[in-house]
């Protein structure tokens, strides 16, 4: 298993009756038992190998012959396929304190535990995620090291109120604020 790219353009994928010219950019997983929309059902799930994202879900176990030749296909029946978990409070500490936990180790551990998305808290890294420049430094530090999808919180600290709208536009998922001195 290797880190996947996040934020890439979507690729279409799904059953096709036309012959494939090359191995399609999809992987298909299926099971007689899958949790989809809160209920246990049969399912065939098509995943883009370009984005790592689900492109199609079918509420039956489709045979490999329904997909282009060469499509990787695994039927996990009778095991249950579950959606990934989201951990909305992680401290990845990179850059600056990677020896505590960094993108590579933290996101790999998350993936091993079934977590597919993490949202990083803003204040343990050096620099903290309190400005757009610091957010960009953190995003750059994450490149090529993430085993799962990663989002970022911005920090609200004394003196950065002019940065908050820009942080939202730059993509932070929310903010952490303090009613007392944060230490940053």
KADA-V248099 format. One record per residue. N is the residue number from 1. RES is the residue in three letters. PSI is psi in whole degrees, -180 to 180 (NA if undefined). D_FIRST is the distance of its C-alpha to the first C-alpha in Angstrom with 1 decimal. Layout:
BEGIN
n res psi d_first
N RES PSI D_FIRST
N RES PSI D_FIRST
END
This chain:
BEGIN
n res psi d_first
1 UNK 138 0.0
2 UNK 160 3.8
3 UNK 145 6.9
4 UNK 158 8.9
5 UNK 141 12.5
6 UNK 151 15.1
7 UNK 10 18.7
8 UNK 163 18.4
9 UNK 149 21.1
10 UNK 151 20.7
11 UNK 137 20.6
12 UNK 149 22.7
13 UNK 155 21.5
14 UNK -178 23.1
15 UNK 146 25.3
16 UNK 140 27.3
17 UNK -8 30.2
18 UNK 146 30.3
19 UNK 145 28.7
20 UNK 140 25.6
21 UNK -26 26.2
22 UNK 173 22.5
23 UNK 124 19.2
24 UNK 154 19.2
25 UNK 48 16.7
26 UNK 158 15.9
27 UNK 142 14.1
28 UNK 130 16.4
29 UNK 145 16.1
30 UNK 160 19.4
31 UNK 151 21.2
32 UNK -9 24.9
33 UNK 115 24.2
34 UNK 145 22.5
35 UNK 112 23.7
36 UNK 125 24.7
37 UNK 40 27.3
38 UNK 8 28.1
39 UNK 156 28.9
40 UNK 125 27.6
41 UNK 167 27.5
42 UNK 151 26.1
43 UNK 149 23.5
44 UNK 126 21.5
45 UNK 128 19.0
46 UNK 127 18.1
47 UNK 132 15.2
48 UNK 129 15.4
49 UNK -7 12.5
50 UNK -47 14.4
51 UNK -19 14.7
52 UNK 10 12.2
53 UNK 152 15.5
54 UNK 130 17.5
55 UNK -26 20.3
56 UNK 146 22.2
57 UNK 127 23.0
58 UNK 138 25.4
59 UNK 44 27.4
60 UNK 164 27.4
61 UNK 104 25.2
62 UNK 146 25.4
63 UNK 158 25.2
64 UNK -29 22.9
65 UNK -14 26.1
66 UNK -4 26.3
67 UNK 160 23.5
68 UNK 147 23.7
69 UNK 140 23.3
70 UNK -4 19.9
71 UNK 125 18.1
72 UNK 130 15.0
73 UNK 129 16.6
74 UNK 125 15.9
75 UNK 113 18.8
76 UNK 5 18.0
77 UNK 139 21.7
78 UNK 14 23.3
79 UNK 154 20.4
80 UNK 129 20.8
81 UNK 129 18.4
82 UNK 151 18.8
83 UNK 155 18.4
84 UNK 156 16.3
85 UNK 158 18.3
86 UNK 127 19.6
87 UNK 104 20.5
88 UNK 14 23.3
89 UNK 86 24.2
90 UNK 155 21.8
91 UNK 95 22.9
92 UNK -19 20.3
93 UNK 13 23.2
94 UNK 137 21.9
95 UNK 167 23.8
96 UNK -36 26.3
97 UNK 42 25.2
98 UNK -27 21.6
99 UNK -22 22.7
100 UNK -51 23.1
101 UNK 134 19.7
102 UNK -175 17.9
103 UNK -46 15.4
104 UNK -53 12.5
105 UNK -42 13.5
106 UNK -43 15.0
107 UNK -29 12.4
108 UNK -43 9.7
109 UNK -40 12.5
110 UNK -48 13.3
111 UNK -41 10.1
112 UNK -32 10.5
113 UNK 6 14.1
114 UNK 7 13.8
115 UNK 127 14.8
116 UNK -10 13.7
117 UNK 135 16.4
118 UNK 152 18.1
119 UNK 121 21.4
120 UNK 133 22.3
121 UNK 154 25.8
122 UNK -16 28.0
123 UNK -6 29.9
124 UNK -19 27.9
125 UNK 161 26.6
126 UNK 105 29.0
127 UNK 157 30.1
128 UNK 158 30.1
129 UNK 72 29.3
130 UNK -4 32.9
131 UNK 162 33.5
132 UNK -40 31.8
133 UNK -43 31.6
134 UNK -38 29.8
135 UNK -45 27.4
136 UNK -37 26.7
137 UNK -42 26.1
138 UNK -44 23.5
139 UNK -43 21.7
140 UNK -41 21.8
141 UNK -27 20.4
142 UNK -19 17.4
143 UNK 127 16.5
144 UNK 6 13.1
145 UNK -3 12.3
146 UNK 126 11.5
147 UNK -13 8.6
148 UNK 172 11.3
149 UNK 142 14.7
150 UNK 132 17.3
151 UNK 168 21.0
152 UNK 142 23.8
153 UNK 151 27.2
154 UNK 154 30.2
155 UNK 138 32.6
156 UNK 114 36.3
157 UNK 160 38.4
158 UNK 128 42.0
159 UNK -3 42.6
160 UNK 19 39.6
161 UNK -28 41.1
162 UNK -11 41.4
163 UNK -16 37.6
164 UNK -47 36.6
165 UNK -41 37.2
166 UNK -37 35.4
167 UNK -40 32.4
168 UNK -48 32.4
169 UNK -30 32.6
170 UNK -10 29.8
171 UNK 8 27.5
172 UNK 150 27.6
173 UNK -9 27.2
174 UNK -173 30.1
175 UNK 152 32.0
176 UNK 126 32.7
177 UNK 163 36.3
178 UNK 143 38.5
179 UNK -9 42.0
180 UNK 174 42.5
181 UNK 130 41.6
182 UNK -17 37.8
183 UNK -1 38.0
184 UNK NA 36.5
END
